[in-house]
Amino acid sequence: MRRSKPLLRALPHFLTWRAFRFRSICSGGGGLAGGTVKHLETFTEQFEVGSRLITLETGKIARFANGAVVLAMENTSVLSAVTSGKGDAVRDFLPLTVDYQEKQFAQGVIPTSFMRREGAPKERELLCGRIIDRPIRPLFPPGFYHEVQVMASVLSSDGKQDPDVLSANATSAALMLSDIPWGGPIGMVRIGRICGQYIVNPTMDELKFSDLNLVYACTKDKTLMIDVQAREISEKDLEAGLRMAHPEALKYIEPQIRLAAKAGKSKKEYRLSMLSDKTLEKVGNMAEAPIEAVFTDPTYGKFERGEALENITKDVKKVLEEEGDEESLGVLSKAVDTVRKKVVRKRIIAEGYRVDGRQLDDVRPLYCEAGYLSMLHGSALFSRGETQVLCTVTLGAPADAQRLESVVGPPTKRFMLHYSFPPFCINEVGKHGGLNRREVGHGTLAEKALLAVLPPEEDFPYTVRVNSEVMASDGSTSMATVCGGSMALMDAGIPVREHVAGVSVGLVSELDPFTGEITDYRILTDILGLEDHLGDIDFKIAGTRNGVTAIQLDMKPAGIPLDIICKCLEPACKARLQILDHMEQEINGPRNKNDSTSPRLATLKYNNDALRRLIGPMGALKRKMEEETGARMSVGDGTLTIVAKNQSVMDKVLEKIDFIVGREIEVGGIYTGIVNNIKEYGAFVEFNGGQQGLLHISELSHEPVSRVSDVVSVGQKLSLMCIGQDVHGNIKLSLKATLPRPGGMETTDVVERSVAPLKEKANIWAPVGNVSSTQEQQNSVSEMSLGNLELGEAKSPTSQVPVILIRSAAECDEEEKSFSLNLSSKGPQVDNEVQLDHKSKSHRSKNVIDSPSKSRSRGSQGVIDSPSSHSGPLPYTNVKKTKLSTIKEFKSDHQRPERDEQEPKDKESVYAKDLKLGTKITAKVYQIRAHGLVLDLGGGIRGMYRFEENNKKDFKIGDKIRVVCSSFSSKGIPVLSFVDDR
C-alpha cells in the first residue's frame, strides 16, 4: 500500500491502525484486537400447549426493535417485531399497521416469479395480518393515537403448523416487552374436531379430516376474537368448542408475563387525546335533544339520517365559532359522535327500540331474485333492508384453479369468492382497485361459509368463481354475500347440498363506571351499519339449517365475557332460519336450464401418443386450437379436459380434436376425411387423426360411376361412413351411405366388422334433464337413457317428423323387466345421472359433403343436450361405450318363437326380415309413456313413437296407428313415422 501511495510512508507509528490495536477488515477481525466482545443476552420461556412444546425467545435477533420475539413450535419459527412512531399524535384514530409476510426461504424454495423475489402481499398474508390485528387493537388505551407497526415474518416452516396463530402470540409477547401502553397479554389457540374429539393445535394434515377449524383469542377472563370454518356444526357443539378453547388459550398468557418481567421495558408515558368533560357536556347540551329526535323517527333512511346529523353538527359548530371555543371546535366531530353513541345505546337499553324502529330480534325486509342475469352461468340479487348485493357465478376447467404459494396448505384452490365494495354503494367518491384488506376478509368469510355445501372435487371437477358486487351498503354486506352466493350457485346448476344464509348480530352493553364490568346488555339481530359503528361487537354467523359453517367475531371494547357471546348464537340461528325460508321460496334446488350459454366440460382419455399429437411441438397446436375456438384444454396423464363457454364452442373444438387425434372407429360412424390419393378402383382418404381408409368406386354414389375422379378429387373434404373392413384389413368407407337415395329415402346398410379402438373411454360433463317427482317424468328419464333406447340417434324433438324406434320383442321385454326393477329399488327417487354415449349421435344417417360445420363428430355429440336440459353439471360419470347392433341381429331375433301366440296377428304386420324402407305397417299401442308410445308391430317387434313438441295426442292402449319405415339407425333399428292417409 505504501508503494502505491508514497505519502503514507511518512506517517508516524502512533497514527497507524495497529497503534490503536485495531485489525484490518481483511484480516478477519471486526473490532478491538485485545478487547472483550459483549455477548448477546437471550431470554427464553418454554411451555406446552396441546402436547406440543413452544418456545418464546427474545434478545438474540432484532435487538433495535421496540419489542421483538421469536416463537417456535417444533420446526416452525416466526418473528414478530413492534415499533411506535415518534412525536405527538395529531390524529383522532389509532394508526395500527400489521404486516405479515411469508418468504419462500422459510420452506427452502426460490420464488418462481420473474424477479425471483417476493412481490405484493398475497391474500393469505393479508388474512393472517387481520388475524393478528383484530385481537390486539381493542387493548390499546382510549386516546392512544400514536402510530404503531407490527411486522410478523415466518423464519422457517415445516408445513405442519399454520404460522398465523403463532404470529399472533408472538406479537402479544413483543407488545408486552415494548414500552408501548397495551392492555395485554392475549392468548390465541386453534381447535379442531375429528370424529367428535376436540384437538388442540391440530396439524395441517389433521385439519383435512376435521369438521371444525376454530381460532380463538382472549385475555384472562374475556373473549376478544373468534374465527370459525366448519362443516355444519351445531350451536351446542360450537359452544363446547369455545369453552374448551378458552383455558387452552390462557396457557400462552403466563409465559408472556414471565418473559416481560425478565426482559421487558417500562411503559412509556404517551400523550392521550381525550375529550374533556367540559367540552363533552357543552356539546351534549346543544346536540343531544335534536340527535334523539332523529333517532326516534323510524322514517329516516340511511342517507336522510346522515344528512340530519350533519346539519346538527353544523348548527353546533356555528354556535362554537360565535363563542370562539377553539378547543371544542378541534374535537367537535368526535364529541358529536360520542353524544350520538350515548343516545342510541341509552334508547336500546332502556326502551328496547332500535334506530329504524325494529324490535331487537327483527330482521329487515328481504328480497331474493335468482337468475337476474340470464346470460351468465349463475346470478342472484339479494337485498336485506337497504343492503343490496349482486352475486354471479362463473365455471371453468380444473386448470383454472387459483395457484397458491404458501408455506402451508394446498397448492391450488378451485372455489373462489371475490368481494367488491365500490365507492358508489355508499354514495362516495373514491379510488377502487387492488387488494383491499377489508374486501379480502369479507370475501374469505363468505367463501368459508359456502365451501361446506359444495360437492367434493371427485364428483364436481369444475373450478367455480363467485363474484359479489355490493350495490348498496347499510350493514352486513358480507352476510348478504353468503345469501346471494348460495342462490347464485343453485342458479348455475351446481349440486350444492342446501342453502347457506348469514346474519350479523350486535351487542349494546351498559358498564359499571367503577369496576368496568357489564351490568346490562341487549343483543341485536341483523344490525345496521350505524348499529355496527355504535355497538360493541359485530358477530357474523353463517350456516345451513343443520348447523354453522362460518363465524367471524370482532369487537371494540377490551373483551366480552364468553357467556354473553354464547347467548348470541340462539337469536342468530332463528334469524338464519327465517332468511333461509325466503331464499328457498325463490329457488330451492339446482337450477335446470336449457339455453345455449350453458358451460360444457368434457374429460377424454387417450394414450400418450395421441396426446402428443394433439399438443404439438412446444404446445403450439394446442394453443392454436384454443385461440381459434375459445375453449380451454388441459392435459394430464392420459387425460384431456376441455371446457367451453357453450355448446357450439364445444362442438368446434371436439371436431378439431377428432380430426387430429382421432377417435374410436366404429361401423356406422360418420367421419370427416380428406382425399389424398385416387386409384382406378377407388380413393384413399385420410381421416380420424391420420388413419387411412379406402373409398371404393362402388361406394361413391347410388348411381353407376365410371371414373373415381368424376366424383372426388385430391384434397377434397368429405363426410364418410365407416362400413367395415375388407379382407386385407383396410377400413372401408362409403360416401353413398351418407347421401339420400333416389326418392328421398335413406339407408344405413353396413357390414358388420370390428375395428380396433384408438381411445379407451370418455368422461363427460353434460346438462341433465328437468326432473320432477311425478311418475310420468320418471318414465321419461328412463326413456332418455341413450344406452337403452337410442333416442339420441333419432331426430330432434323440434323436428317436423315424429319418429318411431323399432326393436325386437325380446329386447323390449328385457328392458321392461329392468325398468320395473329400477323403479322398485329406487322408489320415488329419480336418477339424474343420465349417462351419455359420447359417440352415439355421431351415427347420423344423413350428412352434407364438404360441410365441416354440419358434420357431427363423436366428441361433439357426447355433450349434446337432451330435450329437457339445463346448464347444471351432472355428477361425474364414466361414459361406457355401447356395441353396434346391425340388421343381422334383427334377423336372428326373428328366428326366436313368439312370446304371445294367443294374440291375433294383424294382416299387415311384418317380420324383421321383411321390413324395408317405405314399408307401411299397422301398429298397435302397447304402452303409453311420457314422451312417446311403445308400439307392437307384430312378428315380435316393438317400437317407440316420440310425440311432437307441444303436440301430444290422446292415445289408448290397443289403438291402431299407420306408420311407414323411413330409415334405419346406426344399429340397424328401423326408424318410422306416421302415414298421413289424406
Sequence and secondary structure as in RCSB ss.txt:
>XXXX:A:sequence
MRRSKPLLRALPHFLTWRAFRFRSICSGGGGLAGGTVKHLETFTEQFEVGSRLITLETGKIARFANGAVVLAMEN
TSVLSAVTSGKGDAVRDFLPLTVDYQEKQFAQGVIPTSFMRREGAPKERELLCGRIIDRPIRPLFPPGFYHEVQV
MASVLSSDGKQDPDVLSANATSAALMLSDIPWGGPIGMVRIGRICGQYIVNPTMDELKFSDLNLVYACTKDKTLM
IDVQAREISEKDLEAGLRMAHPEALKYIEPQIRLAAKAGKSKKEYRLSMLSDKTLEKVGNMAEAPIEAVFTDPTY
GKFERGEALENITKDVKKVLEEEGDEESLGVLSKAVDTVRKKVVRKRIIAEGYRVDGRQLDDVRPLYCEAGYLSM
LHGSALFSRGETQVLCTVTLGAPADAQRLESVVGPPTKRFMLHYSFPPFCINEVGKHGGLNRREVGHGTLAEKAL
LAVLPPEEDFPYTVRVNSEVMASDGSTSMATVCGGSMALMDAGIPVREHVAGVSVGLVSELDPFTGEITDYRILT
DILGLEDHLGDIDFKIAGTRNGVTAIQLDMKPAGIPLDIICKCLEPACKARLQILDHMEQEINGPRNKNDSTSPR
LATLKYNNDALRRLIGPMGALKRKMEEETGARMSVGDGTLTIVAKNQSVMDKVLEKIDFIVGREIEVGGIYTGIV
NNIKEYGAFVEFNGGQQGLLHISELSHEPVSRVSDVVSVGQKLSLMCIGQDVHGNIKLSLKATLPRPGGMETTDV
VERSVAPLKEKANIWAPVGNVSSTQEQQNSVSEMSLGNLELGEAKSPTSQVPVILIRSAAECDEEEKSFSLNLSS
KGPQVDNEVQLDHKSKSHRSKNVIDSPSKSRSRGSQGVIDSPSSHSGPLPYTNVKKTKLSTIKEFKSDHQRPERD
EQEPKDKESVYAKDLKLGTKITAKVYQIRAHGLVLDLGGGIRGMYRFEENNKKDFKIGDKIRVVCSSFSSKGIPV
LSFVDDR
>XXXX:A:secstr
 TTT GGGGG  GGGSTGGGTB  GGGT  SBSSS       EEEEEEETTEEEEEEESSS TTSSEEEEEEETT
EEEEEEEEE  S    SS  EEEEEE  GGGGT    STTSS  S  HHHHHHHHHHHHHHGGGS TT    EEE
EEEEEE  SSS HHHHHHHHHHHHHHHSSS      EEEEEEEETTEEEES  HHHHHS SEEEEEEE SSSEEE
EEEEEEEE HHHHHHHHHHHHHHHHTTHHHHHHHHHHH             HHHHHHHHHHHHHHHHHHHT TT 
 HHHHHHHHHHHHHHHHHHHHHHT HHHHHTHHHHHHHHHHHHHHHHHHHH   TTS  TT    EEEEE SSTT
SSEEEEEEETTEEEEEEEEEE GGGSEE   SSS SEESEEEEEE  GGGGT      S  HHHHHHHHHHHHHH
HTTS  TTT   EEEEEEEEEE SS HHHHHHHHHHHHHHHTT   SS  EEEEEEEEEEE TTT  EEEEEEEE
S  HHHHHHSSEEEEEEE SS EEEEEEEESSS B HHHHHHTHHHHHHHHHHHHHHHHHH  S     STT  E
EEEEE  HHHHHHHH GGGHHHHHHHHHH  EEEE SSEEEEEESSHHHHHHHHHHHHHHT     TT EEEEEE
EEE SSEEEEEETTTEEEEEEGGGS SS  S GGGT  TT EEEEEEEEE TTS EEEESGGGS  TTS      
       S   EEEE B     SSHHHHHHHHHT HHHH GGGS  TTSSS  EEEEEHHHHHHHHHHHHHHHHH
HTT         TTGGG  S   TT TTTS  HHHHTT   SS  SSB   EEE       HHHHHHHHTS  S 
SSS   TT   GGG  TT EEEEEEEEE SSEEEEEEETTEEEEEE  TT      TT EEEEEEEEE TTS EE
EEE    
